[in-house]
Amino acid sequence: MCPFAKARKDVSLYSEFLPDAKEILADLGVAGSCNNGAITFVCMLSDPAMTQSFEAGGFKEQTQHTVRLAAATASWSLPDGSNGASAAVISGGAPIASLAIGKKIVAGGKTLRITGQTYKPASAWITLVVIDDNQ
């Protein structure tokens, strides 16, 4: 058997990639918050994309973004000492309730409503699909 074929049980992808996610956010992140500003974090905000949804009366155009934040289980700081996240965004192995579908967040100065959420247990990232709240 090839010695590299064995999976190392002492290595967690989460512990390997979470520091990288935090470093990326330190370089590229924008300010974000949820729970009416009670929880702050650094996140990445995608460029806007136009999407359509079919609703009563026809199609409605919406501006959609993707927001990514580090899946941290505790508050953490950026290298300059500022907040990376003021609280855990993962609790009990899942994103906190303030990041649930239908909730509002602020990212990069935009008020956004969460329409989708992706998180794989033990992943370093939470990905939110959001639309501008004024739509």
Secondary structure as the mmCIF struct_conf table of DSSP 4:
data_model
#
loop_
_struct_conf.conf_type_id
_struct_conf.id
_struct_conf.beg_label_comp_id
_struct_conf.beg_label_asym_id
_struct_conf.beg_label_seq_id
_struct_conf.end_label_comp_id
_struct_conf.end_label_asym_id
_struct_conf.end_label_seq_id
TURN_TY1_P TURN_TY1_P1 PRO A 3 PHE A 4
BEND BEND1 ALA A 5 LYS A 6
HELX_LH_PP_P HELX_LH_PP_P1 ALA A 7 ARG A 8
TURN_TY1_P TURN_TY1_P2 LYS A 9 ASP A 10
HELX_RH_AL_P HELX_RH_AL_P1 LEU A 13 LEU A 28
STRN STRN1 VAL A 30 CYS A 34
TURN_TY1_P TURN_TY1_P3 ASN A 35 ALA A 38
STRN STRN2 ILE A 39 LEU A 45
HELX_LH_PP_P HELX_LH_PP_P2 SER A 46 PRO A 48
STRN STRN3 ALA A 49 GLU A 55
TURN_TY1_P TURN_TY1_P4 ALA A 56 GLY A 57
STRN STRN4 GLY A 58 ALA A 70
BEND BEND2 THR A 73 ALA A 74
STRN STRN5 TRP A 76 SER A 77
TURN_TY1_P TURN_TY1_P5 PRO A 79 ASP A 80
BEND BEND3 GLY A 81 SER A 82
STRN STRN6 ASN A 83 ALA A 85
BEND BEND4 SER A 86 ALA A 87
BEND BEND5 VAL A 89 VAL A 89
STRN STRN7 ILE A 90 SER A 91
TURN_TY1_P TURN_TY1_P6 GLY A 92 GLY A 93
STRN STRN8 ALA A 94 PRO A 95
HELX_RH_3T_P HELX_RH_3T_P1 ALA A 97 LEU A 99
BEND BEND6 ALA A 100 ALA A 100
TURN_TY1_P TURN_TY1_P7 ILE A 101 GLY A 102
STRN STRN9 LYS A 104 ALA A 107
TURN_TY1_P TURN_TY1_P8 GLY A 108 GLY A 109
STRN STRN10 LYS A 110 THR A 118
TURN_TY1_P TURN_TY1_P9 PRO A 121 ALA A 122
BEND BEND7 ALA A 124 ALA A 124
STRN STRN11 TRP A 125 ASP A 132
TURN_TY1_P TURN_TY1_P10 ASP A 133 ASN A 134
#
